[in-house]
Amino acid sequence: MADIRTHYLDTSVIVKLLVDEDGSATIRTYLGRHATFATTSVCFAETLGVLKAKLVRKLLTEEQYLSACEELMAFLRHGKIEIDDVGISQRRTFDEVEQLTKKYSIDLSDAYQLVTLKRGLYSPLEGDSRPILVTADEDLAKAAKSEGLRAWDCLSEPAP
């Protein structure tokens, strides 16, 4: 049996689970072997936005769009993906997010993921049990590693 790791999923990875894109097969295979997944509410909302944009740009049919949205909701309903938020509306949290945004030239959503990894539900885990940020965003993966967090850029690195 594969060891169980906690994975924080970036929007780019959640979308790859739901629709066929470059890297989808790699993500589906890897994540199929592991059991604990989390994301932020911001990434969840971003995922819905990306799916809508794909529909509007005619990259998905209405049926594909609705199916992907239903699958996303099923992940939440059945506990396959858990929402972990550390309160972006709190001044302390937003200040930390803003600092990381400036430090690494990443957007607020990406910086919020880093803060969540640092202070979220699974942050007390240590060693190989520490959560892994799974992303298809090279800059986000680099920023996470610079902050001492575990990250996997699924498009350019071998699976951890």
N, C-alpha and C positions, 0 to 999 in steps of 0.2 A: 504494500500500500504506500502511495506517495505521502510524504509528510504534508501536514496541513499548514498552510501559511495564510496570513491575512493579506489581502490585496486591496489597495485603494485604486479604483478605476477612474481614469481620466475620461472626459467626454469622448475623446478620439477613440478610445478603446471600447467604450460602451456602444458607440455607433458601429464599430467593426463586429461586435457581437450580433447586432440586429440586422445589418445589411451587408451584402458582399462588397468588399473593398480590398485594396491592397493590404495584405496582412491579416485579413479576417480568419483565414484557415489556421494560421499560426496561433492567433489569440484563442480561437475556439478550442483548439487541441490543448494548449497549455492550461487554460482556465478550466477545462473539463476534468483535469486531474487534481484540482485543488478546490477547497470548499468554502472558504470564508472571504466574502467580498463586501466592500463598502465604497461609498462615494459621498460627495457633498450634495446638498440640495441644489447648489449652484450648478454643479455638473449635471445633475438630473434635469434641471430646467434647460441648460444648454443643449443637452441631448435632444430634447423635444424641439428646440429651435433648429438644430442641424437637420433633423428629420423633416421638419416643415420646409426648410430651404431646399432640400433635395426634392420634395414634392413640387414646390413652386418652379424649380428649374427643370422639372420633368425628368429628373434622375430616378425618381420612384413613381410608380403608378399610385393612384389613390388606395388601391387594395394593398400594395406593398407598404405604403405609409401607415395605414391603419393596423396592419399586421405587426409591423415593427413597434408601433406604440403599444399595442396590446401585449406583445412579448416583454417590453420594458416594464409595464405595469405588473405583469405576472412575476417578473424577477423580484419586485418589491413585495407583492402580496404573499409570495411563498418564501420570503426570507432569503432568497438567493443573493440579493444585493441589499445591503442595509444603508440607510442614510445616517451619516455621522456629521454633525455640525457642532462647531465650537462657538457659535454666536457671533456672526460677522457684524451684527448691529452694535455689539459692545465696543466701546471706544478703544479699549486696550487691544482687542482683536483686530479692529480695523487699522489701528496705527501700525501693528506688526505686519499686516497684509500690505499696507501702503509702503512700508520700508522695504519689504522683499520685492515688491513691484519695481521700485526704483533701483534697487541693488542689482537685479538680474534682468531688467528690461523685459519683464513678463507681464501679462495682464492680471487684473485683480482676481479673477477666478483661479488662475494657476497659483498665484501666491496664497490664496485662501486654502488651496489643497495642501500646500506645504505647512501652513499653520495647523491645519487639521491633523496632519501626520504627526506633528510635534506635540499637540495637546489633546488630540481626540481620544476616543474610546480605547483604541489599541496602542496608544503611545507608551503605556507602562511596560509593554513587552520588550524583552531584551535579546541580544545575540541574534541567532538565526530565526528567532520567532518574531523579530521586529517586522512591522508591516512593510510591504513593497508597493511603491507607487508604480502602476503599470500605465504607460503612456506611449503614444506615437509622436510625441512632441519632444524633439531632441533638446531644445532649450530648457524645457521644464525638467527633463531628466537630469541635465547638467546642474541646474539650480538646486534640485533636491539633493544631489550628491554633494554639492558644495556646502549644503547645510547639514551634512552628516546623516542624511536619510538614505534609505534603500530605494532604488529606482531601477526600472527596466524600460529602456527605449525599445519597444517590441519590433520596430522596423529596422533597427541597425545593430542590435546586440543579441547575442545568444540568450536563450531563456535562463533565468537564474536557477 
